[in-house]
Amino acid sequence: MSQTNKFSTHLSKLQWIILLAVLIALLIPRFDRADRFGLDQFTTKGNPAIEHLADAKKYIDQIRYFRGEGGVELLKAPWVYRPIPALLATPIPLEPMTALNVVNFFALCIGLFYLVRVLQKLNLSNTTVFIGGLSFVASFPVFFYGSIGYVEPVLIAWLSVGLYAIFYQKHLLYFALLLTGAFVKDPFIISLPVWLFYQLFVAQKSWIKSIAIFVIAFAAFVGSLAVAREVSNAATDFYWLPSERTLEFNVYRLRSWFSWALTLGPIGMLALAYVLKENFGLFRKPLDLTLAIGFAGAISVMIYSMFTVYVDGRYFWIAYPFMIPLGCRLIESWKIFQKT
């Protein structure tokens, strides 16, 4: 496959400014869980949003622990198994919640930058690349989950850089991300099959060697997860275990479906349409096949989450690095974008 683009895919300074402005504009309303501009009437029924921190409270306590502001009683599993976002926030001289959201902001900037690099690899027009970037920043998960003390933005950055490393064959970078990704959040593992399919169908490397590396890398990732659990010093032990009760709760919970649909968004619908349109033809488009594998992995995580946690759209946010390029493939086929 030729690596030369038909069009200039370098975004202009104005396009980058627009993308960053949209990102900031969507993060401000909920930044530090403030729920400004009347949002609290929808999110917390008018109560102070800071009283409803949920998972964010666990990450805030981690930062406090790393800063020496408390003992091991602050650490709770499984949140403590994801220490990297809290460690990145620890030296920032701000309140723990604000420090973590500063990290989240820069993580989303990094995720955007490397997603654009991935889109450029697909031989897309400048307009389509810009639409892909806009789909990333002007999205429900950025608005609703991006600045409220969760760690998903850091995971999205890891996944975006990881996909960039796969597409540009930067193996040391990818495997460094894989090992550290276990300490960000375990869904990073969905990128490993993407690496394997890229080696087999795009780079056309040896099947035996590629599968052997895949098995070793998978074992190393699982080992990293075990290390995270062993050294966490968590005051309590906790595992997400599948249950019919949790599934039933999520099936009848309108918020689960509503937030999932909003996270999927128009670009996700286009991605699904493109995959269904191509079907087995994806095997003749190896780059798209690798993206479809990542997309399928994100869907699998979402389905598994329906059995294990009180699910919402952030569990499907991990699809974005794979889903947006697939949606952009369909956009690129529209004649209006073919000469821009």
Stockholm file with secondary structure:
# STOCKHOLM 1.0

chainA/1-340         MSQTNKFSTHLSKLQWIILLAVLIALLIPRFDRADRFGLDQFTTKGNPAIEHLADAKKYIDQIRYFRGEGGVELLKAPWVYRPIPALLATPIPLEPMTALNVVNFFALCIGLFYLVRVLQKLNLSNTTVFIGGLSFVASFPVFFYGSIGYVEPVLIAWLSVGLYAIFYQKHLLYFALLLTGAFVKDPFIISLPVWLFYQLFVAQKSWIKSIAIFVIAFAAFVGSLAVAREVSNAATDFYWLPSERTLEFNVYRLRSWFSWALTLGPIGMLALAYVLKENFGLFRKPLDLTLAIGFAGAISVMIYSMFTVYVDGRYFWIAYPFMIPLGCRLIESWKIFQKT
#=GR chainA/1-340 SS CCCCCSSCCCCCHHHHHHHHHHHHHHHGGGGGGCCTTTTHHHHSTTSCGGGCCTHHHHHHHHHHHHTTSSCGGGCCTTGGGCHHHHHHHTTSSSCHHHHHHHHHHHHHHHHHHHHHHHHHHTTCCHHHHHHHHHHHHSSHHHHHHTTSSCSHHHHHHHHHHHHHHHHTTCHHHHHHHHHHHTTTCGGGGGHHHHHHHIIIIISCCCHHHHHHHHHHHHHHHHHHHHHHHHSSCCSSCCCCCCCHHHHHHHHTCHHHHHHHHHHHHHHHHHHHHHHHHHGGGGGGSHHHHHHHHHHHHHHHHHHHHHHHSCCCGGGTGGGHHHHHHHHHHHHHTSGGGTTC
#=GC SS_cons         CCCCCSSCCCCCHHHHHHHHHHHHHHHGGGGGGCCTTTTHHHHSTTSCGGGCCTHHHHHHHHHHHHTTSSCGGGCCTTGGGCHHHHHHHTTSSSCHHHHHHHHHHHHHHHHHHHHHHHHHHTTCCHHHHHHHHHHHHSSHHHHHHTTSSCSHHHHHHHHHHHHHHHHTTCHHHHHHHHHHHTTTCGGGGGHHHHHHHIIIIISCCCHHHHHHHHHHHHHHHHHHHHHHHHSSCCSSCCCCCCCHHHHHHHHTCHHHHHHHHHHHHHHHHHHHHHHHHHGGGGGGSHHHHHHHHHHHHHHHHHHHHHHHSCCCGGGTGGGHHHHHHHHHHHHHTSGGGTTC
//
